Amino acid sequence: MNLGANGMNQTFKTGIDPKAPYYYITASLDLTGCTNGTYYFNQENNLGYANDPNFNKFIVVNENVVISEVTVYTNPAVVLNEAVGECSFTIGGAANHSISPVVVPWAAPAGSAPGVPPAFSGEALTVEELNAGSVNYFGHEGGHFPYFFNGVSDDPSSEYRFLAITIDSDYDFSGLNEKLVARSKRRARARGLRSLPSGPVVVEEGRVTVVLKVYPKEQ
């Protein structure tokens, strides 16, 4: 049998250089000093967007890609304020980059089983799960709920495409001077700035990094 390079056993080539079927999106935020609220990942990897009304370098993941894997890790590890008890971190899609919380979770604790439609894979992480590192096999389009939400005929979730993290703790805000917080927010709006969430410090230190493995739907 002739197995030489006679054209019969050569790999087919189109003449076009192949592209990788997937790519990675990596973003991180230093959450040191952050309180309850939502913070938006961006190409600068910091919270400077709050001081720039024209900032437009947010991480956008829309319906043109399929999110395959979501890896989350911390370095340095996230350390909570000693006064904080329960605290959850939800990483995923938000509707905008100013006041919207994460509505569609993309990350999940390691080993979380995928949901059966209309449920889906993705849920909040504890600080221990955040620091332990997690990989969630998401496997759905970005930008919206993977399936119609709560059985409605029209999917209302087409805007949840901004990668963000929402911190939700049981910190007691009752001792906070609400008038001072409101005044700070009014001043920020008057200066055309996006105000960061205000309140007692929940995260003493820690940086969170998110890596999304995505497949473009069109090459």
VOPAGU-2260 file (C-alpha; in pm, 1 decimal, decimal comma):
REM VOPAGU-2260
SITE   aa  ch    i         X         Y         Z
SITE  MET   A    0       0,0       0,0       0,0
SITE  ASN   A    1     140,6     334,6    -100,4
SITE  LEU   A    2     106,4     584,5     187,9
SITE  GLY   A    3     332,4     839,9      31,6
SITE  ALA   A    4     242,4    1201,2     -31,2
SITE  ASN   A    5      65,0    1127,7    -354,7
SITE  GLY   A    6    -243,7    1336,5    -279,7
SITE  MET   A    7    -450,3    1051,2    -141,2
SITE  ASN   A    8    -356,6    1090,6     225,4
SITE  GLN   A    9    -299,0    1460,6     263,6
SITE  THR   A   10    -502,1    1677,1     500,4
SITE  PHE   A   11    -756,5    1888,1     319,3
SITE  LYS   A   12    -675,0    2259,9     324,4
SITE  THR   A   13    -891,9    2550,2     208,3
SITE  GLY   A   14    -605,9    2790,9     160,1
SITE  ILE   A   15    -741,0    3012,3     439,4
SITE  ASP   A   16    -551,4    3026,3     766,7
SITE  PRO   A   17    -766,6    2868,7    1038,6
SITE  LYS   A   18    -881,2    3079,3    1332,6
SITE  ALA   A   19    -899,4    2960,0    1689,3
SITE  PRO   A   20   -1253,6    2844,0    1761,2
SITE  TYR   A   21   -1257,0    3029,6    2091,2
SITE  TYR   A   22   -1085,5    3307,4    2282,7
SITE  TYR   A   23   -1056,6    3428,3    2640,5
SITE  ILE   A   24   -1175,1    3746,5    2807,7
SITE  THR   A   25    -984,8    3828,7    3126,4
SITE  ALA   A   26   -1072,5    4111,0    3364,6
SITE  SER   A   27   -1000,3    4191,5    3727,4
SITE  LEU   A   28   -1097,5    4442,1    3995,0
SITE  ASP   A   29    -938,6    4536,6    4325,0
SITE  LEU   A   30   -1231,1    4530,0    4567,3
SITE  THR   A   31   -1035,9    4668,2    4861,8
SITE  GLY   A   32   -1257,4    4912,1    5050,5
SITE  CYS   A   33   -1571,8    4821,2    4858,2
SITE  THR   A   34   -1915,1    4803,0    5016,6
SITE  ASN   A   35   -2241,4    4634,3    4919,0
SITE  GLY   A   36   -2329,1    4710,7    4558,5
SITE  THR   A   37   -2223,5    4641,1    4201,6
SITE  TYR   A   38   -1888,1    4703,7    4037,3
SITE  TYR   A   39   -1824,5    4677,9    3662,9
SITE  PHE   A   40   -1529,0    4503,1    3501,8
SITE  ASN   A   41   -1350,1    4702,4    3236,5
SITE  GLN   A   42   -1040,6    4709,6    3017,5
SITE  GLU   A   43    -853,5    4929,0    3265,0
SITE  ASN   A   44    -903,6    4671,7    3544,8
SITE  ASN   A   45    -983,1    4937,1    3805,4
SITE  LEU   A   46   -1265,5    5152,2    3941,7
SITE  GLY   A   47   -1150,0    5467,5    3766,3
SITE  TYR   A   48   -1460,6    5461,0    3547,4
SITE  ALA   A   49   -1646,1    5632,7    3833,8
SITE  ASN   A   50   -1439,6    5947,5    3773,9
SITE  ASP   A   51   -1480,8    5957,8    3397,0
SITE  PRO   A   52   -1830,0    6031,8    3258,8
SITE  ASN   A   53   -1708,7    5939,4    2908,3
SITE  PHE   A   54   -1556,8    5605,0    3003,4
SITE  ASN   A   55   -1658,2    5338,2    2751,8
SITE  LYS   A   56   -1417,1    5049,6    2804,9
SITE  PHE   A   57   -1650,8    4817,3    2991,1
SITE  ILE   A   58   -1643,6    4442,1    2926,0
SITE  VAL   A   59   -1940,9    4359,0    2704,6
SITE  VAL   A   60   -2049,0    3999,5    2638,0
SITE  ASN   A   61   -2347,1    3986,1    2406,7
SITE  GLU   A   62   -2551,1    3728,5    2219,2
SITE  ASN   A   63   -2289,5    3701,3    1942,8
SITE  VAL   A   64   -2082,2    3463,7    2155,1
SITE  VAL   A   65   -2141,4    3148,0    2356,4
SITE  ILE   A   66   -1994,3    3151,2    2707,4
SITE  SER   A   67   -1835,0    2811,9    2758,6
SITE  GLU   A   68   -1642,3    2834,6    3085,4
SITE  VAL   A   69   -1622,4    3093,7    3362,1
SITE  THR   A   70   -1316,1    3083,4    3586,4
SITE  VAL   A   71   -1293,2    3301,3    3897,7
SITE  TYR   A   72    -996,9    3340,4    4131,7
SITE  THR   A   73    -854,5    3593,7    4377,9
SITE  ASN   A   74    -502,0    3728,5    4429,2
SITE  PRO   A   75    -462,9    3851,2    4694,3
SITE  ALA   A   76    -747,6    3666,6    4858,6
SITE  VAL   A   77   -1064,4    3854,5    4949,1
SITE  VAL   A   78   -1081,7    3936,4    5320,6
SITE  LEU   A   79   -1410,7    4058,9    5466,3
SITE  ASN   A   80   -1467,8    4314,0    5737,9
SITE  GLU   A   81   -1491,0    4128,8    6069,3
SITE  ALA   A   82   -1835,4    4283,8    6124,0
SITE  VAL   A   83   -1971,3    4110,9    5814,2
SITE  GLY   A   84   -2145,6    3776,5    5855,9
SITE  GLU   A   85   -2295,2    3621,3    5543,6
SITE  CYS   A   86   -2177,7    3765,6    5212,5
SITE  SER   A   87   -2236,9    3660,0    4854,0
SITE  PHE   A   88   -2062,3    3757,5    4531,4
SITE  THR   A   89   -2261,6    3729,9    4208,0
SITE  ILE   A   90   -2061,7    3755,2    3884,9
SITE  GLY   A   91   -2232,0    3783,5    3549,2
SITE  GLY   A   92   -2436,8    4011,3    3326,5
SITE  ALA   A   93   -2578,2    4349,6    3428,1
SITE  ALA   A   94   -2808,7    4570,2    3222,7
SITE  ASN   A   95   -2589,1    4879,8    3236,6
SITE  HIS   A   96   -2267,9    5013,8    3388,2
SITE  SER   A   97   -2403,9    5256,6    3645,7
SITE  ILE   A   98   -2675,8    5121,7    3875,9
SITE  SER   A   99   -2775,8    4777,6    3748,6
SITE  PRO   A  100   -2688,8    4472,8    3962,0
SITE  VAL   A  101   -2587,9    4139,4    3816,7
SITE  VAL   A  102   -2911,7    3975,1    3705,1
SITE  VAL   A  103   -2781,2    3678,1    3505,3
SITE  PRO   A  104   -2512,3    3491,3    3704,7
SITE  TRP   A  105   -2238,9    3334,5    3491,5
SITE  ALA   A  106   -1998,0    3213,0    3758,3
SITE  ALA   A  107   -2081,6    2935,2    4002,9
SITE  PRO   A  108   -1910,3    2733,7    4275,9
SITE  ALA   A  109   -1686,7    2458,0    4141,4
SITE  GLY   A  110   -1879,8    2140,2    4076,4
SITE  SER   A  111   -2219,0    2307,2    4039,8
SITE  ALA   A  112   -2443,0    2098,8    3818,8
SITE  PRO   A  113   -2603,9    2263,5    3514,0
SITE  GLY   A  114   -2969,8    2348,1    3554,7
SITE  VAL   A  115   -3251,4    2185,4    3363,0
SITE  PRO   A  116   -3433,4    2440,4    3143,6
SITE  PRO   A  117   -3573,3    2687,2    3224,7
SITE  ALA   A  118   -3312,8    2684,4    3503,7
SITE  PHE   A  119   -2949,3    2736,3    3408,2
SITE  SER   A  120   -2597,1    2713,3    3542,0
SITE  GLY   A  121   -2475,3    3006,8    3748,2
SITE  GLU   A  122   -2514,6    3123,7    4107,6
SITE  ALA   A  123   -2360,3    3340,3    4377,9
SITE  LEU   A  124   -2034,1    3247,7    4548,5
SITE  THR   A  125   -1937,1    3276,1    4913,1
SITE  VAL   A  126   -1605,1    3437,3    5003,2
SITE  GLU   A  127   -1461,6    3087,8    5066,2
SITE  GLU   A  128   -1570,2    2971,1    4719,1
SITE  LEU   A  129   -1437,1    3290,6    4565,8
SITE  ASN   A  130   -1094,7    3242,3    4722,5
SITE  ALA   A  131   -1083,0    2870,2    4645,4
SITE  GLY   A  132   -1113,2    2939,0    4271,6
SITE  SER   A  133   -1397,6    2801,1    4066,1
SITE  VAL   A  134   -1472,7    2689,6    3713,4
SITE  ASN   A  135   -1831,1    2694,6    3590,1
SITE  TYR   A  136   -1926,7    2526,4    3262,1
SITE  PHE   A  137   -2191,9    2771,9    3149,2
SITE  GLY   A  138   -2253,9    2680,9    2787,0
SITE  HIS   A  139   -2498,3    2949,7    2675,4
SITE  GLU   A  140   -2515,6    3272,7    2477,4
SITE  GLY   A  141   -2405,6    3590,3    2648,2
SITE  GLY   A  142   -2617,8    3899,5    2693,0
SITE  HIS   A  143   -2937,2    3743,8    2822,4
SITE  PHE   A  144   -3095,2    3463,2    3020,1
SITE  PRO   A  145   -3010,6    3127,3    2858,6
SITE  TYR   A  146   -3378,6    3040,1    2838,8
SITE  PHE   A  147   -3702,8    3233,7    2850,8
SITE  PHE   A  148   -3732,0    3355,0    3207,9
SITE  ASN   A  149   -4014,2    3229,3    3428,1
SITE  GLY   A  150   -4206,7    3098,9    3131,3
SITE  VAL   A  151   -4280,3    3437,9    2973,6
SITE  SER   A  152   -4343,6    3442,2    2600,9
SITE  ASP   A  153   -4088,0    3716,1    2532,0
SITE  ASP   A  154   -3741,0    3714,4    2677,0
SITE  PRO   A  155   -3700,6    4040,4    2877,3
SITE  SER   A  156   -3332,1    3989,5    2941,8
SITE  SER   A  157   -3167,3    4107,1    2621,5
SITE  GLU   A  158   -2970,8    4384,1    2793,4
SITE  TYR   A  159   -2771,2    4186,2    3051,1
SITE  ARG   A  160   -2436,3    4203,2    2875,6
SITE  PHE   A  161   -2203,3    4406,7    3101,5
SITE  LEU   A  162   -1967,3    4189,3    3306,6
SITE  ALA   A  163   -2000,6    4290,0    3671,5
SITE  ILE   A  164   -1982,3    4169,0    4030,2
SITE  THR   A  165   -2248,8    4236,5    4292,7
SITE  ILE   A  166   -2154,9    4224,2    4660,9
SITE  ASP   A  167   -2442,4    4147,3    4895,9
SITE  SER   A  168   -2369,0    4113,8    5266,3
SITE  ASP   A  169   -2571,7    4128,4    5585,5
SITE  TYR   A  170   -2377,5    4429,9    5711,0
SITE  ASP   A  171   -2599,5    4649,8    5932,1
SITE  PHE   A  172   -2635,3    4988,7    5760,9
SITE  SER   A  173   -2858,6    5132,0    6033,1
SITE  GLY   A  174   -2578,3    5336,4    6185,6
SITE  LEU   A  175   -2483,5    5503,0    5857,8
SITE  ASN   A  176   -2572,9    5866,5    5806,1
SITE  GLU   A  177   -2802,3    5837,1    5504,1
SITE  LYS   A  178   -2802,9    6212,1    5445,0
SITE  LEU   A  179   -2424,9    6212,2    5396,4
SITE  VAL   A  180   -2449,2    5924,0    5148,7
SITE  ALA   A  181   -2726,9    6094,9    4953,1
SITE  ARG   A  182   -2529,6    6421,5    4946,0
SITE  SER   A  183   -2222,1    6242,1    4812,0
SITE  LYS   A  184   -2424,9    6081,9    4533,5
SITE  ARG   A  185   -2587,6    6414,5    4440,1
SITE  ARG   A  186   -2245,8    6578,8    4415,6
SITE  ALA   A  187   -2118,4    6300,0    4193,3
SITE  ARG   A  188   -2418,0    6330,2    3961,8
SITE  ALA   A  189   -2377,9    6708,6    3949,0
SITE  ARG   A  190   -2017,2    6661,0    3834,6
SITE  GLY   A  191   -2128,9    6412,6    3570,1
SITE  LEU   A  192   -1963,5    6121,0    3749,0
SITE  ARG   A  193   -2080,1    5768,5    3818,2
SITE  SER   A  194   -2087,6    5732,4    4194,5
SITE  LEU   A  195   -1955,5    5409,0    4339,7
SITE  PRO   A  196   -2170,7    5230,0    4599,2
SITE  SER   A  197   -2155,2    5395,8    4940,5
SITE  GLY   A  198   -2165,7    5242,4    5285,0
SITE  PRO   A  199   -1954,9    5060,1    5541,7
SITE  VAL   A  200   -1654,2    4872,7    5404,2
SITE  VAL   A  201   -1741,5    4508,0    5336,3
SITE  VAL   A  202   -1419,7    4397,1    5164,4
SITE  GLU   A  203   -1104,7    4481,3    5358,5
SITE  GLU   A  204    -879,3    4366,8    5076,0
SITE  GLY   A  205    -867,3    4140,4    4773,5
SITE  ARG   A  206    -861,4    4135,9    4393,9
SITE  VAL   A  207   -1102,4    3926,1    4189,1
SITE  THR   A  208   -1015,7    3802,0    3839,8
SITE  VAL   A  209   -1268,4    3656,3    3596,4
SITE  VAL   A  210   -1173,1    3459,2    3284,8
SITE  LEU   A  211   -1443,6    3385,8    3027,8
SITE  LYS   A  212   -1389,3    3126,7    2757,0
SITE  VAL   A  213   -1615,4    3223,6    2468,8
SITE  TYR   A  214   -1693,3    3088,7    2124,9
SITE  PRO   A  215   -1781,3    3346,8    1857,7
SITE  LYS   A  216   -2096,8    3247,5    1670,7
SITE  GLU   A  217   -1952,1    3382,6    1345,5
SITE  GLN   A  218   -1593,9    3335,5    1236,8
